[in-house]
Amino acid sequence: MEEIGLLMQGFAVALQPGNMLLMLVGVVLGVLIGVLPGLGGANGIAILLPLTFAMPPVSAVIMLSCIYWGALFGGAITSILFNIPGEPWSVATTFDGYPMAQQGRAGEALTAAFTSSFFGAFVAVVMITFVAPIVAGFALRFGPPEFFAVMFLSFACFVGMAKGSPLKTLAAMMLGFLLAAVGMDTVTGQLRMTFGSEEMIRGFDFLVAVIGLFGISEILCSIEEGLHFRGQKAKIDLKVVLRTWAELPRHWFLAIRSAVIGCWMGITPAGATPASFMSYGVARRMSKDPAGFGQGRIEGVVAPETAAHAAGTSALLPMLTLGVPGSPTAAVLLGGLIMWGLQPGPMLFVEQKEFVWGLVASMYLGNVAGLLVVLVAVPWFAAILRVPFPIIAALILTVCAIGAYTVSNAEFDIVLMLIFGIVGYVMKKLDYPLAPLVLALVLGDRTEEAFRQSLLVSNGDLGIFFHNWLSGGIMAAGLALLLWPALAWARGALAGGPRAQAA
Amino acid sequence: MSTTTLDLAPAAGRSSQGVRRSAMEVATSIALALIGAAAIWDSSRLGAGWGAEGPQSGYFPFWIGLILAGTSLASLVPVLRARGAAAEAMFVTWPQLRLVMSVLIPTVFYVAAIPLSGIYLASAALVAYFMTRLGEFTWRSALPAAAATALVAFVTFEVWFLVGLPKGPIEELLGF
């Protein structure tokens, strides 16, 4: 087992005192980010990314990925105590978590949420440890057509698995691709879509877009609900923790099933949120007491939390092995990789062994650290939301502005951030999904490059994407996913007549 | 919406007045379609076909722009065909919009002030404004909090992380 040996070397890297400290700092910052409205995993990491340029890449990625784990844990705190999902995939946790808190069982719900998050992440990390090298080895044989096919498949996933309108998903994605194309064309050196503006030559940095789309827009959305958060008290002590832990093994099958759903959905983009809902839905359907769900059943917390954390973690698998991130946060980490001078993709496993396995080892350790930190410090983190909203809002706006500026020391980026914030607010309220936009913005240049290189090889013949079974198979799967909503719509229209069509 | 309907509306119903969702849907679709059209126009200027070095610069954005324009116009269809409750749904009610603007307008001023005053002074002013206007704080508690924000940010970024942020006349006066 070569992986075990490499993993042990990774642990040696992650266990260096400096990296352990960064891990702890990352987890605490992450929980903080997960709890605060307007700061989530994606934009929290985007804001902190410029501060890590001076660090060695391993240390930087350990800290930033620990922020991600912390944010995943933190989302559960606000869902259960305040009925505010910190991240989209925490929505399903509110269904039973908040009723439990209302019944005075907040400690139980939080312990269950944290423990199942930990379990889900653990299963996903074990999966990454053994599957990632295989996928990377396989992907080493990929040429431009195969890479384009993989990107095509991941974007088609968004359309095929979208909960809302597939047209809006496509529109948001295309907007991302266009924004990515603005500026200098790296192949020909021509300026594209700058319309004579000098500021546009640099193009749109996705970090600035992420800070605006996820940060500023979130502040605008949460202010609509008023200026106060009303939350339940968080009391968590060792007795509650031990009692809940004694109860949890009874739900072992539920946890394993949810973790498998999470891993599977996490690898495909846009996975974490559907994974949490799917896992919750399956748990309710398979339960002996489906009516009890939504009124404070512990299974209703275990199922979505396990799946969401498993999905959030396994979203890093395609990011590391193929260079195609599975979630906006993974996309930001991918952006970090590029800035630290690392080329994401299968070569990472060959050329940057220390980096990859240090990161994987830190996933194991970071989740242990995260579990301990949240169990010990929940009341303090919950107290943050009792700070009056005007203070929180002003501080978050300031942090976002600083984050947007430091990306490339440009004052114009702060203006762009604000514009992206307003755009994000409108899009969010009209149910345009933001994740495909961000992923298209991140991957736009590389998708286009793979597309153009493929066409150069084939002299303009689109048939190159079907030239062998590999890229042809991936493309066919992508096309099927892309056409899925159209087929479902046509079938509904045929079966239900004009009424179903209008709905 | 005429004033008479507003007068006739019961007091409770008034809070559900606001910007219609359908209006925003139409505006957003048209804006996206225009962006798509701009991309098509610019790509055709650059050449969206096959050049000496393979696909020209405009090749990829041309098709992307076309899909963007197409999908955003197509998503207008269900909006325009909607009847009943779906057509009446609100994007944002007036009281909600007032709250949003109470945050957004000062933020616009904040962003506009950064190049002039530097980020530290602007941030301190933003904190003080939010605390006194949106929260019920007195100036006596807001001013120290604002000063503390600026100071903590300054120490963290300029001293600790050695990241230079936009500075204004005050920082220059102090010799930074």
Contacts between the chains, C-beta under 8 A, distances in Angstrom:
chain1	res1	chain2	res2	distance
A	50	B	163	7.1
A	51	B	161	5.4
A	51	B	163	6.8
A	165	B	75	6.0
A	165	B	78	7.7
A	167	B	71	4.7
A	167	B	72	7.8
A	167	B	74	5.3
A	167	B	75	4.1
A	168	B	71	7.7
A	168	B	75	5.6
A	170	B	67	6.6
A	170	B	71	4.4
A	171	B	32	5.5
A	171	B	68	6.0
A	171	B	71	4.4
A	171	B	72	4.7
A	171	B	75	6.5
A	174	B	36	7.2
A	174	B	64	5.2
A	174	B	65	7.6
A	174	B	67	5.1
A	174	B	68	3.7
A	174	B	71	6.8
A	175	B	32	6.5
A	175	B	35	6.8
A	175	B	68	6.3
A	177	B	60	7.8
A	177	B	61	7.7
A	177	B	64	4.6
A	178	B	35	6.6
A	178	B	36	7.7
A	178	B	39	5.2
A	178	B	61	6.2
A	178	B	64	5.6
A	178	B	65	6.5
A	178	B	68	6.5
A	181	B	39	7.8
A	181	B	60	6.7
A	181	B	61	4.6
A	181	B	64	7.2
A	185	B	57	4.4
A	187	B	53	6.8
A	187	B	54	8.0
A	187	B	57	7.3
A	188	B	51	7.9
A	188	B	53	6.6
A	188	B	56	7.3
A	188	B	57	4.9
A	190	B	46	5.8
A	190	B	57	4.5
A	192	B	42	6.6
A	192	B	43	7.6
A	192	B	46	6.5
A	192	B	57	5.8
A	192	B	58	7.3
A	192	B	61	6.3
A	193	B	38	7.1
A	193	B	39	6.2
A	193	B	42	4.9
A	193	B	61	6.8
A	195	B	38	7.6
A	195	B	42	7.2
A	216	B	107	7.5
A	219	B	103	6.5
A	220	B	100	5.3
A	220	B	103	6.5
A	220	B	104	6.4
A	223	B	99	5.1
A	223	B	100	5.8
A	223	B	102	7.5
A	223	B	103	5.0
A	224	B	92	7.0
A	224	B	96	4.5
A	224	B	99	6.0
A	224	B	100	6.1
A	226	B	99	7.1
A	227	B	99	7.5
A	227	B	134	6.5
A	227	B	135	7.5
A	388	B	131	7.8
A	388	B	135	4.7
A	388	B	137	7.8
A	389	B	134	7.5
A	389	B	135	7.4
A	390	B	130	4.1
A	390	B	131	5.5
A	390	B	133	7.8
A	390	B	134	3.9
A	390	B	135	3.7
A	390	B	137	7.7
A	391	B	127	7.1
A	391	B	130	7.0
A	391	B	131	6.1
A	391	B	135	6.7
A	391	B	145	7.1
A	393	B	103	6.2
A	393	B	130	6.1
A	393	B	134	7.5
A	394	B	123	7.9
A	394	B	126	5.1
A	394	B	127	4.4
A	394	B	129	7.7
A	394	B	130	4.0
A	394	B	131	7.2
A	394	B	149	7.8
A	395	B	127	7.0
A	395	B	149	6.8
A	397	B	107	5.8
A	397	B	110	6.9
A	397	B	126	6.4
A	398	B	119	7.9
A	398	B	123	4.3
A	398	B	126	6.5
A	398	B	127	7.2
A	398	B	149	6.8
A	398	B	153	7.0
A	401	B	110	7.3
A	401	B	111	6.9
A	401	B	114	6.9
A	401	B	119	6.6
A	401	B	123	7.4
A	402	B	119	6.5
A	402	B	153	6.9
A	402	B	157	6.9
A	402	B	165	6.2
A	405	B	114	8.0
A	405	B	119	6.9
A	405	B	165	6.2
A	405	B	166	6.6
A	406	B	157	7.9
A	406	B	163	5.6
A	406	B	165	7.4
A	409	B	164	7.3
A	411	B	114	6.2
A	411	B	115	5.1
A	411	B	166	5.9
A	414	B	111	5.3
A	414	B	114	5.9
A	415	B	111	5.9
A	417	B	111	8.0
A	418	B	107	6.6
A	418	B	108	6.9
A	418	B	111	5.1
A	422	B	104	7.4
A	425	B	100	7.8
A	426	B	24	6.6
A	426	B	28	6.2
A	427	B	28	7.4
A	429	B	21	8.0
A	429	B	24	7.5
A	429	B	91	6.1
A	429	B	92	7.1
A	430	B	21	7.3
A	430	B	24	6.1
A	430	B	25	6.0
A	430	B	28	5.9
A	430	B	91	7.5
A	432	B	28	7.6
A	448	B	60	4.6
A	451	B	55	7.7
A	451	B	60	6.3
A	452	B	54	6.0
A	452	B	55	4.8
A	452	B	59	7.3
A	452	B	60	7.1
A	455	B	54	6.1
A	455	B	55	5.4
A	456	B	53	7.9
A	456	B	54	4.1
A	456	B	55	7.5
A	460	B	50	5.4
A	460	B	54	7.6
A	460	B	55	7.5
A	502	B	81	6.1
A	502	B	83	7.9
